[in-house]
Amino acid sequence: MAGCGVWTTNGIYKYIFEGDSLEVVNALRSDDSCWTQYGMMINEEKEGLLRLQKWNVQHVRREANAVAHRLAKEALVLGDKNMARSYFLYSGCNPCG
């Protein structure tokens, strides 16, 4: 996971990730491998999360996540897959303590 690699090299290891897809949030929280259509991406992200000292993934309603949702939609229109992936999985990403 490119994002976690950058964050850990900057000395930040504690994060709270928010997402409006309950299915993705549950897949990231699960100890099991994800065998869905997007499972490879989920499993890669889970490997990256292991590099962090402390992290939490929590679900938020789309209405509460409006800015991140809008950014993700714009990224898809622009065709920037890395940006879309980042906002899809880490919408509302904030360092915690």
N, C-alpha and C positions, 0 to 999 in steps of 0.2 A: 504494500500500500504506500504509494508515493507520498501521500499527505502525512502519514504518521512518521515516516522516515525524516521528513523535513522538520516536523515538530519536535521530535526527540533530539535532533542535532542542535536545535535552538534551546535546549534545556527545559522544555515544557513537556510534562508527562501526565498531567491530569486534565481530563476533558469530559464534558457532557455533550453528547450528540443527540440532536432532536430530529425526528423525521415524521412525516405525515402518512407514511405507508406502514400500517401495523404489521403487514406480512414481512417486510424488510426488517423492521425493528425486532420482531420475534426471531427471525432467522439469524440476525447478528447476535442476539442474546443466547441462542441455543448452543449447547455443546456439540450437537450433531452436525455432520456435514450437510450442506444444502444441495439437494438434487433437482432443483427447479431449473427452468430455462435460464435464469440468471445466477444459478448456483455458483459457477466458477468465480464470478465477481464477488459474491457474498463471502465465499471461502477465502479469497485473497484479502478482503477487507478485514476479516476476522483475524487472519495472521498478522496484519498490521496493528490491530488493536492490542495484540499480545505484547507489543513493544512498549506500550504505555504502562506506567506504574498504576494508574487509576483511571478508569473510564466507566461511563454509563451511557446506555442508549435508551432513550425514552420516546414514547409516542406522543405527538401533539396533533390536535385536530388541524385540518388544512386551513381553517379560518385563522387560527393562531399562528400559522406558518406562512402567511400570505406573501411576504417579501421574498422569502426563499423559494416559494413555489413559482412566483413570477420570474425570478432569475433562472430557475431551472427550465421553464418554458422558453424563455428567450435563448438560452444556450442550445436547446434542441433546434430552434428555428435557425440559429447561426451555424449549426452543425459542428460545434466544438464539443467533441465527445468527452474530453477530460473535464471540461467545465460542467457539463451536464451530469456526469458521474459524481463529481464532487458535491454539487448542490443536491442531487437526488439522495445521496446517502448521508450527507452531513449538513443538511439545511438547519440553520440556527446553531451551528457549532460554536460553543463558547468555552474558554478555559475555566476550570473550576478550581478555585483556591490554590 
